Amino acid sequence: MRRFFVCLVVICVSAAAAAQVTPLQVPIGEMVEGIACASDPTQTYTLYIPSTFANDRRYPVLLVFDPRGRSLLAAELFREAAETYGWIIVSSDNTRSDGSWDPNLAALQALWPEIHFRIPTDVQRIYATGFSGGVAVATLLARSTGEVAGIIGCGGLNVVNQVEDDTLAFFLTAGNTDFNFSEMHHLDDVLAEQGNPHRLVIFEGPHSWMLPPVAREAVEWMELIAMQQGTRNRDRDVIDKLYSADLKRAQALAANGQALAAAKRLREMERTYKDLHDTSDATEVATGIEAGEEFKMQLKTLRRAMDYEAGCLERRYAALTLLRNSDVPPPTQQLAGNLHIRDLTRNAEKPGEEGLMAQRCLNSLYSALSFYLPLEDLSNKRYGQVAVSYELANMIRDDNAVVWYNLACVRALLGKKNDAMNALEKAVERGFNNAELMASDTDLDTLRERDDFKALLALFGAVMVE
């Protein structure tokens, strides 16, 4: 395949600034990984330039912040939409969540001059997107610069306290079993009160990035808001096409029995297409849906589910505070009862919103018990508390080989050799196959002389490190 290259225009603010950077020469129409920032070569990113690129134009730029620095994976979600609508994607390799904010600050400090000096950016149309902790990174950038036009936030926490500009547009999205589902709803409500342009789209799935169709919808929505705000020329063909697609999505939701979601989308269309398109048909359909019993029942069910989730969070806080503050950790079964794990597991099998609500509660508990709480207690060598956290996590979901392995390690550190071997065998049964780690991990030192431990290593042909 022939490869086309383009020398990107350097946007200069001064001769001194220009002297510090080198114009980018990259292939267009494909993802280019590992580009080093001019101001800090330790900061790298994946870049996508649409195949319609022309040297005499400036383009909307989407900055992408994945909480694990998976720049290519995250950028690929937006590739099709970026190609269609002529957006440039700049996806950081270095953003992180669940730890120090230093990596995120370093990434922002390097990427901001990058898009101003080395990329032909339409400075009125700079967008940022993030998943989970990446939403906070995107919002921090918007607040600190005052130059971000819109944020595409996926499965993040409520960051409304960071929002001061009521022109900042928010496209929010989350999975219907995402433990941040309620947070996204709450943020959407607050943005409505503040008057920010906003839309909330829920997809089927857990705490994860959106799928490409939702990413495309987000880009298209930002295109409409740009037309509404006058930062891009109005295109009647695009407006009509997107309005028709929006209306069809709402009708499909209604036909599928999702009256609440259908009415919400139709009301959002009234805001999105204000001064762009006649929305009287959307208003009429929404009014009819909202008058129906199905809509009222679903609204009541959602509110009840979110209230229950709030109660789950309170119980989680109380139970985990008890675990954190106890010198001798409470019995695992006692905490499981306090957390209603058995009831939630049973309810998670139910259809409809009740089942989804229980799944969200369990996902929230699992995230805390399998990662966040042990992370804190391990640093303080509170191995008893860590063991209880992992045991509770495995009661919720017992298929995670890494959690079983970690439980084996803390049990071994506690001198519970038989329990440690039991957990280690379960880890292997569930797919843990890092024999080199098992052979060298000092956390497992108390197991090394056991025949069953040696036999387990022998399955992989591993040799213990003395």
Secondary structure, 3 states (H helix, E strand, C coil): CCCCEEECCCCCCCHHHHHCCCCCEEECCCEEEEEECCCCCCCEEEEECCCCCCCCCCEEEEEEECCCCCHHHHHHHHHHHHHHHCCEEEEECCCCCCCCCHHHHHHHHHHHHHHHHCCCEEEEEEEEEEECHHHHHHHHHHHHHCCCCEEEEECCCCCHHHCCCCCCEEEEEEECCCCCHHHHHHHHHHHHHHCCCEEEEEECCCCCCCCHHHHHHHHHHHHHHHHHHCCCCCCHHHHHHHHHHHHHHHHHHHHCCCHHHHHHHHHHHHHHCCCCCCCHHHHHHHHHHHCCHHHHHHHHHHHHHHHHHHHHHHHHHHHHHHHHHCCCCCCHHHHHHHCCHHHHHHHCCCCHHHHHHHHHHHHHHHHHHHHHHHHHHHHCCCHHHHHHHHHHHHHHCCCCHHHHHHHHHHHHHCCCHHHHHHHHHHHHHCCCCCHHHHHHCHHHHHHCCCHHHHHHHHHCCCCCCC
